[in-house]
Amino acid sequence: MFKKITQNAIGFLCLIIGSLVLNSCEKENISSIKNSRSFTLESKYTNTKYEINVLYPETYTPSNSYRTVYMLDGDDYYKEATDVVIESNKEDIILIGIGYDGKNRRGIDYSYPKDNDFPTKSGGAREFINFINNELIPHIENELEIKSTDKTLFGHSLGGYLALYLLFQQQQPNPFDNIIAASSNFMWYDAYLFDLEQQYFNINDTLNKNLYITVGDLEGVSINLFYNAFKNKINERSYIGLALHSERLKNISHRNSPIISFKKGLYTIL
């Protein structure tokens, strides 16, 4: 069933990812954001330079520990996300936006397995996870000396797919305590996430994470169908230690769901 639905959704999928790639090329002006710092980090795993933006609390104290929130597609969402964090008055959060210093390659970084039918290169999620685990987080913690009480990963669309892929894959460490996955691309590679979750469940009954997933009710039949199937499957598992929060956003399209999901997720699990 999933394969047939996935094939019917290929055009919709390519449109979503293609439009997001184009939008990601438009760098936001963040120089005016108070308490925000930027730096570039080149990865030996992906051979890519990333632009990293960090929002510190106004009352930041180096000796304190903070809840660090890592945001995928930082090129698109960092500016709006900083507004959400500042308005929340949560002084225990440090926001870290992951963007690109040059060509956007989210189609590669956020996907696995490689899909030869996809119009651009894909399948580089494992290398990107190595970048996060072995280069980005150590830089944040060792070079910037930011201490974390817990870590959260936020992703939207294909970024949401990556966040859920990281949650259930078993080849690499998952450093995140909390996952916010908005409008996730469950359709990638014939619904590979469902197979991945099954592989995890075959040998695990425990998943000590907080998970918040969303979908907009205006995003289309296919993505809503996959969202429902995934949510119901996870509920059936009754993983020990998993706190699952799910929400169908009213009158929300795919393009409008990222920051709304980020804000709701922030208040739900942080």
C-alpha positions in Angstrom: 0.0 0.0 0.0 2.7 2.5 1.0 4.7 1.9 -2.2 1.6 2.7 -4.4 0.9 5.8 -2.4 4.5 6.9 -2.5 4.6 6.6 -6.3 1.5 8.7 -6.5 3.1 11.3 -4.3 6.5 11.7 -6.1 5.4 14.9 -7.9 4.2 16.4 -4.7 7.4 15.4 -2.9 9.7 16.8 -5.5 7.8 20.1 -5.5 8.1 20.4 -1.7 11.8 19.6 -1.6 12.6 21.7 -4.6 10.9 24.8 -3.3 12.6 24.5 0.0 16.0 24.2 -1.6 15.4 27.3 -3.6 14.1 29.2 -0.5 17.1 28.0 1.5 19.4 29.9 -0.9 18.0 33.2 0.4 20.1 33.9 3.4 18.3 35.8 6.2 19.8 38.9 7.6 20.6 38.0 11.2 23.2 40.6 12.0 20.7 42.7 13.9 19.6 39.9 16.2 20.7 40.7 19.7 22.9 38.0 21.5 23.3 36.0 18.3 26.7 34.8 17.1 27.7 33.3 13.8 30.6 31.1 12.6 31.4 28.7 9.8 32.4 25.1 10.3 33.8 22.9 7.5 33.1 19.2 7.8 35.6 16.5 6.8 32.7 14.0 6.6 30.5 15.9 4.1 33.1 18.2 2.5 30.8 21.1 3.1 31.0 24.4 4.9 28.1 25.1 7.3 27.0 28.5 8.6 26.1 28.1 12.3 24.1 30.7 14.2 23.8 30.7 18.0 21.3 32.6 20.0 22.3 33.1 23.6 19.9 34.0 26.4 20.1 37.6 27.5 21.2 36.4 31.0 23.8 33.9 29.6 26.4 32.8 32.1 29.2 30.6 30.9 29.2 28.5 34.2 25.5 27.6 33.8 24.1 24.7 31.8 21.4 25.2 29.1 18.9 23.3 27.0 20.4 23.4 23.6 18.1 23.3 20.5 19.7 22.4 17.2 17.6 23.6 14.2 17.9 22.1 10.7 17.3 24.4 7.8 18.7 27.3 9.8 19.0 29.3 6.5 15.2 29.5 6.4 14.0 29.4 10.0 16.6 30.8 12.4 15.4 34.4 12.3 11.8 33.4 13.1 12.8 30.9 15.6 14.9 33.5 17.5 11.7 35.6 17.8 9.9 32.5 19.3 12.6 31.8 21.8 12.9 35.5 22.9 9.2 35.9 23.2 9.0 32.7 25.3 11.1 34.3 28.0 12.8 31.0 28.4 16.3 32.0 29.7 17.5 28.4 29.8 17.5 27.8 26.0 20.4 28.2 23.5 19.3 28.0 19.9 21.7 26.7 17.3 20.7 27.1 13.6 22.5 24.8 11.1 22.7 26.4 7.6 25.0 26.5 4.6 27.9 28.7 3.8 27.4 28.4 0.1 25.3 25.9 -1.9 22.4 24.3 0.0 22.6 20.5 0.0 19.8 19.5 2.3 18.6 17.0 -0.3 21.8 15.1 0.4 22.4 15.7 4.1 18.8 15.0 5.2 18.2 11.8 3.3 19.0 8.1 3.5 19.0 5.7 1.7 20.0 7.1 -1.6 17.2 7.3 -4.1 18.3 7.1 -7.7 14.9 8.4 -8.9 15.3 11.6 -6.9 16.1 14.5 -9.3 19.2 15.6 -7.3 21.9 13.8 -5.3 20.7 12.1 -2.1 21.5 9.6 0.6 24.2 11.5 2.7 22.5 11.5 6.1 25.0 9.2 7.8 27.9 11.6 6.9 25.8 14.5 8.1 25.1 12.8 11.4 28.8 12.3 11.7 29.2 16.0 11.2 26.7 16.7 14.0 28.1 14.1 16.4 31.8 14.5 15.8 32.3 18.1 14.7 29.4 20.4 15.5 28.4 19.3 19.0 32.1 19.1 20.1 32.7 22.6 18.7 29.6 23.9 20.6 30.6 22.2 23.8 34.4 22.5 23.7 35.2 25.6 21.7 32.2 27.7 22.7 32.1 26.0 26.1 28.3 25.7 26.1 27.1 23.2 28.7 24.0 21.2 27.9 21.4 19.8 30.3 19.7 18.2 27.3 19.7 18.5 23.5 16.8 18.9 21.1 16.7 18.5 17.3 14.1 20.3 15.2 13.5 19.4 11.6 10.8 20.2 9.0 9.8 18.2 5.9 12.9 16.3 4.8 14.5 17.7 8.0 11.7 16.0 9.9 12.6 12.8 8.1 16.2 13.1 9.2 15.2 13.7 12.8 13.0 10.6 12.8 15.7 8.6 10.9 18.2 9.5 13.6 15.7 8.4 16.3 15.3 4.9 15.0 18.6 4.1 13.2 21.0 2.0 15.2 24.3 2.5 13.4 25.3 5.9 14.9 24.9 7.5 18.3 21.8 9.7 18.8 22.9 12.6 21.0 19.4 14.2 21.2 17.0 13.8 24.1 14.1 15.5 22.4 12.9 15.4 18.8 10.5 18.0 17.1 9.6 16.6 13.7 7.3 18.9 11.7 5.5 17.7 8.5 8.0 14.9 8.1 8.6 13.5 4.7 7.4 9.9 5.5 7.2 9.2 1.8 11.0 9.1 1.3 12.3 5.9 -0.3 9.0 4.0 -0.3 8.2 4.9 3.4 11.6 3.7 4.6 11.0 5.1 8.1 8.4 2.4 8.7 10.9 -0.3 7.9 13.5 1.4 10.0 11.2 1.6 13.0 10.2 -2.0 12.6 13.9 -3.0 12.7 14.4 -1.0 15.9 11.3 -2.5 17.5 12.4 -6.0 16.7 15.2 -5.8 19.2 14.2 -2.9 21.5 11.2 -2.2 23.7 12.7 1.0 25.2 13.1 4.5 23.7 14.0 7.1 26.3 13.2 10.2 24.3 10.6 13.0 24.0 9.0 13.1 20.6 6.7 15.8 19.2 5.3 15.3 15.7 3.0 17.5 13.7 1.2 17.7 10.3 -0.9 20.5 8.8 -4.5 19.5 7.9 -4.0 21.4 4.6 -0.9 19.5 3.5 -2.7 17.0 1.4 -4.1 13.5 1.7 -0.8 11.5 1.2 1.2 13.3 3.9 -1.7 13.1 6.4 -2.2 9.4 5.7 1.4 8.7 6.4 1.4 10.8 9.5 -1.6 9.0 10.9 -0.1 5.6 10.1 3.2 6.5 11.8 1.5 8.0 14.8 -0.7 5.0 15.3 2.2 2.6 14.9 4.3 4.4 17.5 1.3 4.4 19.9 0.8 0.7 19.4 4.4 0.0 20.3 4.2 1.4 23.9 7.9 2.0 24.0 9.2 2.2 27.6 10.5 5.7 28.3 9.0 7.4 25.2 6.9 10.5 25.6 5.0 10.9 22.3 3.2 14.1 21.6 1.4 14.5 18.3 -0.7 17.3 16.8 -2.6 18.0 13.6 -2.4 21.7 13.0 -5.6 23.3 11.9 -5.7 25.4 8.7 -2.0 25.0 8.2 -0.2 24.2 5.0 3.2 22.6 4.5 4.9 26.0 4.1 3.2 27.4 7.2 3.9 24.5 9.6 7.7 25.0 10.5 7.6 27.8 13.0 4.2 27.0 14.4 5.5 23.5 15.1 8.7 24.8 16.5 6.8 27.1 18.9 4.3 24.4 20.0 7.1 21.9 20.3 9.1 24.3 22.5 6.2 24.7 24.9 5.3 21.0 24.8 8.6 19.3 25.5 10.9 22.0 26.9 
